[in-house]
Amino acid sequence: MACSPTQRVLIVGAGELGTAILEGLVQHPKHRSSITVLLRASTLQSVDTGKIRANAYLRSLGAELAPGDIVQDSEEHLAGIFKDYDTIIVCSGFGFPPGTQLRVTRAVLRAGVKRYFPWQWGIDYDIVGAGSAQDLFDEQLEVRKLLRAQVDVDWVVVSTGLFVSFIFVPEFGPVDFKARTVRALGGWDTQLSVTTPRDIGRVAADIVYDPQGINRQVVFTAGDTVSYENVADLVTKRFGGQWARELWDMDTLQQRLKDNPDNGMVKYQNVFGAGNGVAWDMASTVNAQRGIKMQTVEGYLEEMKDSS
């Protein structure tokens, strides 16, 4: 698909990912679009200094800000917003009520936009399959079914793996700085693919402005694909000192899930411990195929402040 010089792009949400994608779009050498960011009216009208500053930054990048709420607004209302744009990029979804992404997708299809990047910035849900430990993933599969069942709207799913920073969230488990402990989910040789939001933004922008035949498909990107042993070795090398190593095998993870059936983080641990659909060969990534240099786990660690 060739991009019109006057392509109208709507980014839904401006958290860490939405902001990174906006930055990627405006910094791309082929940027010739008008870009709007959809935010809740309460965010646009907020007197909170942090939100005022964030909104000012978005505007400084040349983005228009428009009100809209993917949780509260009706499907019809959202479709009325979406119809004015050529490309919709959804960057809001984490922690939203079940059914939100299906409603957004139906609104996009109803609006008949040219191209849609849904909230699928994560793992390969086709491989993970229905009925996984993380029940929220089932909705992602339903979104894909909707998209594959129609021909009017082009769509691109960009599988990014885990945000690199998530490895270092103590509640998730792999690296716990306070306890000076590194852990393997499933096994030490279990792999996962990771990408920084900044790099996701760069790759997404390159697909938006230079599709090179990417359409109606799932593609993959990653700054790195590593095993938990790789992560443990890199953390030890970077910060030195003594680090305890713990293996949370699948028996351990499944027992944790039985004991904490409603704990979302434990659900994620089980999915990543199983290792299915959470890692891919770097050679298969869009960034590798296009020669886009990305940040590795080692590079990310080098930029981190000392763990002590």
C-alpha positions as CSV (number, residue, x, y, z in Angstrom):
1,M,0.0,0.0,0.0
2,A,1.4,3.4,-1.0
3,C,1.0,6.1,1.6
4,S,-0.5,9.4,0.6
5,P,1.5,12.5,1.4
6,T,-1.6,13.7,3.3
7,Q,-2.1,10.5,5.2
8,R,-4.1,11.2,8.4
9,V,-2.9,9.1,11.4
10,L,-4.7,8.7,14.7
11,I,-2.8,7.3,17.7
12,V,-5.2,6.0,20.4
13,G,-3.6,6.7,23.7
14,A,-0.3,8.4,24.7
15,G,1.3,6.4,27.4
16,E,4.8,5.1,27.1
17,L,4.1,3.2,23.9
18,G,1.8,5.8,22.2
19,T,4.4,8.6,22.9
20,A,7.2,6.4,21.5
21,I,5.2,5.7,18.3
22,L,4.4,9.4,17.9
23,E,8.1,10.1,18.2
24,G,8.9,7.4,15.7
25,L,6.5,8.8,13.2
26,V,7.6,12.4,13.4
27,Q,11.3,11.5,13.3
28,H,10.9,9.2,10.3
29,P,12.5,10.6,7.1
30,K,9.3,9.9,5.2
31,H,7.1,11.7,7.7
32,R,4.5,13.8,5.7
33,S,1.4,13.0,7.7
34,S,-1.0,14.8,10.0
35,I,-1.1,13.1,13.3
36,T,-3.8,13.2,16.0
37,V,-3.6,11.6,19.5
38,L,-6.9,10.5,21.0
39,L,-7.0,11.1,24.8
40,R,-9.8,11.1,27.4
41,A,-11.4,14.5,27.8
42,S,-10.4,14.4,31.5
43,T,-6.8,14.1,30.4
44,L,-7.1,17.0,28.0
45,Q,-8.8,19.2,30.6
46,S,-6.6,18.1,33.6
47,V,-5.0,20.6,35.8
48,D,-2.4,18.0,36.9
49,T,1.0,19.4,36.1
50,G,2.3,16.1,34.9
51,K,-0.6,15.7,32.4
52,I,-0.3,19.3,31.3
53,R,3.4,18.8,30.6
54,A,2.7,15.5,28.8
55,N,0.1,17.1,26.6
56,A,2.4,20.0,25.8
57,Y,5.1,17.6,24.7
58,L,2.7,15.8,22.4
59,R,1.8,19.1,20.8
60,S,5.4,20.1,20.5
61,L,5.9,17.1,18.3
62,G,3.2,18.5,16.0
63,A,0.3,16.3,17.1
64,E,-3.3,17.5,17.4
65,L,-5.1,16.3,20.5
66,A,-8.7,15.1,20.3
67,P,-11.1,13.8,23.0
68,G,-12.3,10.2,23.0
69,D,-12.7,7.3,25.4
70,I,-12.4,3.7,24.1
71,V,-13.9,2.4,27.4
72,Q,-16.9,4.8,27.8
73,D,-17.7,5.9,24.2
74,S,-20.1,3.8,22.2
75,E,-18.9,1.8,19.2
76,E,-20.9,4.1,17.0
77,H,-19.3,7.2,18.5
78,L,-15.8,5.7,18.1
79,A,-16.6,4.8,14.5
80,G,-17.6,8.5,13.9
81,I,-14.2,9.6,15.2
82,F,-12.2,6.9,13.3
83,K,-13.8,7.6,9.9
84,D,-11.8,10.8,9.5
85,Y,-8.5,9.0,9.5
86,D,-6.5,6.8,7.1
87,T,-4.5,4.9,9.7
88,I,-5.5,4.0,13.3
89,I,-2.8,2.9,15.7
90,V,-4.1,1.7,19.1
91,C,-1.7,2.1,21.9
92,S,-4.1,1.8,24.9
93,G,-5.2,-1.5,26.2
94,F,-3.2,-2.7,29.2
95,G,-5.5,-3.1,32.2
96,F,-8.7,-2.1,30.3
97,P,-12.0,-3.9,30.8
98,P,-12.5,-7.2,28.8
99,G,-14.1,-6.6,25.5
100,T,-12.6,-3.1,25.0
101,Q,-10.3,-4.2,22.1
102,L,-13.1,-6.1,20.3
103,R,-15.3,-3.0,20.5
104,V,-12.5,-0.8,19.2
105,T,-11.9,-3.2,16.4
106,R,-15.6,-3.3,15.4
107,A,-15.6,0.5,15.4
108,V,-12.6,0.6,13.1
109,L,-14.2,-1.8,10.7
110,R,-17.4,0.1,10.9
111,A,-15.6,3.3,10.1
112,G,-13.9,1.7,7.1
113,V,-10.4,3.2,7.7
114,K,-7.7,2.2,5.3
115,R,-5.3,0.6,7.8
116,Y,-5.4,-0.5,11.4
117,F,-2.7,-1.4,13.9
118,P,-4.6,-3.0,16.8
119,W,-3.5,-3.3,20.4
120,Q,-1.5,-6.5,19.8
121,W,1.9,-5.2,20.8
122,G,3.0,-8.4,22.5
123,I,3.5,-12.1,21.9
124,D,2.3,-14.4,19.2
125,Y,-1.3,-15.1,20.3
126,D,-1.8,-17.6,17.5
127,I,0.9,-19.8,18.9
128,V,-0.2,-19.3,22.5
129,G,-3.7,-20.2,21.5
130,A,-7.0,-20.0,23.4
131,G,-7.4,-21.1,27.0
132,S,-3.9,-20.0,28.1
133,A,-3.1,-19.2,31.7
134,Q,-3.6,-15.5,30.8
135,D,-7.3,-15.4,29.9
136,L,-7.1,-11.9,28.6
137,F,-5.2,-13.2,25.6
138,D,-8.3,-15.0,24.3
139,E,-9.7,-11.6,23.3
140,Q,-6.6,-10.9,21.2
141,L,-7.4,-14.0,19.2
142,E,-11.0,-12.9,18.7
143,V,-9.7,-9.5,17.4
144,R,-7.6,-11.4,14.9
145,K,-10.6,-13.5,13.8
146,L,-12.5,-10.3,13.1
147,L,-9.7,-8.9,11.1
148,R,-9.1,-12.0,9.0
149,A,-12.8,-12.4,8.3
150,Q,-13.0,-9.1,6.4
151,V,-11.3,-7.6,3.3
152,D,-12.1,-3.9,3.5
153,V,-9.7,-2.7,6.1
154,D,-6.0,-3.4,5.8
155,W,-4.4,-4.4,9.1
156,V,-0.9,-5.0,10.6
157,V,-0.2,-6.8,13.9
158,V,3.3,-6.0,15.2
159,S,4.5,-8.6,17.7
160,T,7.0,-7.0,19.9
161,G,7.5,-9.5,22.7
162,L,7.9,-8.1,26.2
163,F,9.0,-4.5,26.9
164,V,12.6,-4.9,28.1
165,S,11.8,-3.0,31.3
166,F,9.3,-5.7,32.3
167,I,12.1,-8.1,32.9
168,F,13.1,-5.9,35.9
169,V,9.7,-5.7,37.5
170,P,10.1,-7.6,40.8
171,E,6.5,-8.9,40.7
172,F,7.1,-10.5,37.4
173,G,10.2,-12.2,38.7
174,P,13.2,-12.6,36.3
175,V,15.3,-9.8,37.9
176,D,14.8,-8.6,41.5
177,F,17.4,-6.0,42.3
178,K,16.3,-5.6,45.9
179,A,16.7,-9.3,46.6
180,R,19.7,-9.5,44.3
181,T,18.1,-12.5,42.7
182,V,17.7,-13.6,39.1
183,R,15.1,-16.2,38.2
184,A,14.2,-18.5,35.3
185,L,10.5,-18.9,34.4
186,G,10.0,-22.4,33.1
187,G,13.7,-23.2,32.6
188,W,17.0,-21.5,32.2
189,D,17.1,-22.2,28.5
190,T,13.5,-20.9,28.0
191,Q,13.6,-17.9,25.7
192,L,11.7,-14.6,25.4
193,S,11.9,-11.8,22.8
194,V,12.1,-8.2,24.1
195,T,11.9,-4.7,22.7
196,T,12.1,-1.1,24.1
197,P,9.1,1.1,23.4
198,R,11.4,3.6,21.6
199,D,12.4,0.8,19.1
200,I,8.8,-0.4,18.7
201,G,8.0,3.2,17.7
202,R,10.7,3.3,15.1
203,V,9.7,0.0,13.6
204,A,6.0,0.9,13.6
205,A,6.8,4.2,11.9
206,D,8.8,2.4,9.2
207,I,5.9,0.1,8.5
208,V,3.5,3.0,8.4
209,Y,5.5,5.1,5.9
210,D,7.3,2.3,4.0
211,P,5.1,-0.9,4.1
212,Q,7.2,-2.8,1.5
213,G,4.3,-5.2,1.0
214,I,3.4,-5.6,4.7
215,N,-0.4,-5.8,4.9
216,R,-3.1,-8.0,6.4
217,Q,-0.5,-9.9,8.4
218,V,1.3,-10.5,11.7
219,V,4.9,-9.4,11.7
220,F,7.6,-9.6,14.3
221,T,10.2,-7.2,15.9
222,A,12.6,-7.6,18.7
223,G,15.6,-5.8,20.1
224,D,16.8,-9.1,21.5
225,T,15.8,-12.8,21.9
226,V,17.4,-14.2,25.1
227,S,17.2,-17.1,27.5
228,Y,16.8,-16.5,31.2
229,E,20.3,-17.8,31.6
230,N,21.5,-15.1,29.2
231,V,19.7,-12.5,31.3
232,A,21.2,-13.8,34.5
233,D,24.7,-13.7,33.1
234,L,24.3,-10.2,31.7
235,V,22.9,-8.9,35.0
236,T,25.7,-10.4,37.0
237,K,28.3,-9.1,34.5
238,R,26.8,-5.6,34.6
239,F,26.4,-5.2,38.3
240,G,28.8,-7.6,39.8
241,G,28.7,-9.1,43.3
242,Q,26.7,-12.1,44.4
243,W,23.4,-12.9,42.8
244,A,21.2,-15.8,43.8
245,R,19.7,-17.8,41.0
246,E,16.2,-19.4,41.4
247,L,14.4,-21.7,39.0
248,W,10.6,-21.4,38.9
249,D,9.8,-24.4,36.8
250,M,6.4,-25.1,35.4
251,D,5.3,-27.2,38.4
252,T,6.2,-24.2,40.6
253,L,4.4,-21.7,38.4
254,Q,1.3,-23.8,38.0
255,Q,1.1,-24.2,41.8
256,R,1.5,-20.4,42.2
257,L,-1.5,-20.0,39.8
258,K,-3.6,-22.5,41.7
259,D,-2.8,-20.5,44.9
260,N,-3.4,-17.1,43.2
261,P,-6.0,-17.8,40.4
262,D,-6.8,-14.1,40.0
263,N,-3.3,-12.7,40.0
264,G,-2.5,-11.3,36.6
265,M,1.2,-11.3,37.1
266,V,1.2,-15.0,38.0
267,K,-0.8,-15.6,34.8
268,Y,1.9,-13.9,32.8
269,Q,4.6,-15.9,34.6
270,N,2.9,-19.1,33.5
271,V,2.6,-18.0,29.8
272,F,6.2,-16.9,29.6
273,G,7.4,-20.0,31.5
274,A,5.7,-22.2,29.0
275,G,7.8,-20.4,26.3
276,N,5.3,-20.9,23.5
277,G,4.8,-17.9,21.2
278,V,6.9,-15.6,23.4
279,A,10.2,-15.7,21.4
280,W,11.3,-15.6,17.8
281,D,14.4,-15.8,15.7
282,M,16.0,-12.4,15.3
283,A,16.5,-13.1,11.6
284,S,12.7,-13.2,11.1
285,T,12.1,-9.7,12.5
286,V,11.2,-6.6,10.5
287,N,14.1,-4.7,12.0
288,A,16.7,-7.4,11.0
289,Q,15.3,-7.6,7.5
290,R,15.4,-3.8,7.1
291,G,18.7,-3.2,8.9
292,I,17.2,-1.2,11.8
293,K,19.6,-1.3,14.7
294,M,17.8,-1.9,18.0
295,Q,18.8,-1.9,21.7
296,T,19.7,-5.3,23.1
297,V,19.3,-6.4,26.7
298,E,23.0,-5.8,27.3
299,G,22.7,-2.3,25.8
300,Y,19.7,-1.6,28.1
301,L,21.6,-2.8,31.1
302,E,24.5,-0.5,30.2
303,E,22.2,2.5,30.4
304,M,20.7,1.5,33.8
305,K,21.9,3.1,37.0
306,D,23.8,1.0,39.4
307,S,21.4,-1.5,41.1
308,S,22.6,-0.5,44.6
